[in-house]
Amino acid sequence: MATVSVVIQFFEDFDFIERVVERLAWVDEIVVNDGPFTYTRELLEPLVGRDLDQPSQRAASLFALLARRLGVPIHYHHGVFAGEREKRIHGYGLATGDVVLSVDADELLLLDRDAVEHFWASAALVASFDCVNFTYLNLVCGKAGSPLVARKPFAFKRAAITAKHHLDYLWLVGVEQAAVASGDFLPEALCGGAHLTTVRSAYGASIKFGFYNCLYFHLHGDAGLQGSFLAARQFFAQGNFDAAAQAEIYGRAMADAIGFPNEQRFRRAEAPEVPEAILQVAEEACAARNHGLPQRRLNGRLVPGVPLYALMAPGNGWRVALAIGGEARLRVLPLTVDGPPLDLGQAALEQRWTAEPLKPHEVHREGCDADSAGERIGDLVELLVWSGEDATATWAGASLAPPFSMDVVG
């Protein structure tokens, strides 16, 4: 019988982690490899609210509790890593089992020991699971032409696949990977699973936005203090804002963070193409965050110079009221099922106006191509306002982010 280790790469990924661990409580050990990348610390520390050189007491306590409750050894490790490559290699190196399962903190696997024993008895070195990438509304997302259910490598025979080599099989961004031999793989999927990467709480979405902001600028040679994240940081630095207020702003500042990745196509997850068991586990996990979407009315807060994304119900227009004056812009992209991929750079309904505080402004749909191919289930709305330095500083100094409201008309 093979011994089985699970390695979970972790950083503030609390949204689904208890469910992830509960489904894997039959393994011999779970290794949690926690910690940020060096180039993310400056941006994420104010949001997380602690020195990221230090372990997370919240995480350490949670995993200790889960270990006691579930009766499975959970080894919590913390570090600060140069990047994804170093962190993944370190985490894999901590595992001691014959088979190592690399599992993300938002993946719910329908896996059992019998399936792992089948893999262990085979000549294969690597096995995959049938991965379904869920977003809100029980939709699945993927690149154009990609299958609804994709094979994602995650299981490795540790004696044959080294920590460095296992990177070549993973779904990674910004990590150099070498070609792998097709003969390494078990022909059939080891199990099914739901990947919930775009279904997040406000705090989870804010961490995701900050992380990817850092990553993309880092890959292009910059430190990451750029763009809208920098604008938000400068605003918050002028006052004393609580974590919830900051999370709301950051969590809505990227379409991907609120659940609708750019350049992705959205489809319905339906049996028999998606097995009922995967549908059920995803629906149960996401139920709380699917409630009330898309919205006919949204109240919230924004920061001048920082985009705000929202999924609004279908309608004939929008009524927007801002508490801060300035130059405002509203862009609207129809969100469709079985239509073309979402493209934030495409031509869209766009209107600019000079906003006066608390004076509603109506934007009508004329000129918006709402009847493009696919079933329109709502509109992805981007709202942005630029205000003068004095007005912005006044709000920031009072530790308030200006509120706004948006209503669907018709």
Buried (B, 14 or more C-beta within 10 A) or exposed (E): EBBBBBBBBBBBBBBBBBBBBEBBBEBBBBBBBBBBBBBBBBBBBBBBEEEBEEBBEEBBEBBEEBBEEBEBEBBBBBBBBEBBBBBBBBBBBBBEBBBBBBBBBBBBBBBEBEBBBBBBEEEBBBBBBBBBBBBBBBBBBBEEEBEBBBBBBBBBBBEEBEBEBBBBBBEEEEBEEEEBEEEBBBEBBBBBBBBBBBBBBBBBBBBBBBBBBBBBBBEEEEEBBBBBBBBBBBBBEBBEBEEEBBBBBBBBBBBBBBBBBBEBBBBBBEEEEBBEBBBEBBBEBBEEBBEEBBBEEBEBBBBBBBBBBBBBBBBEBBBBBBBBBBBBBBBBBBBBBEBEBBEBEEEBBBBEEEBBEEEEBEBEBEEBEBEEEBEBBBBBBBBBBEBEEEBBBBBBEEEBBBBBBBBBEE
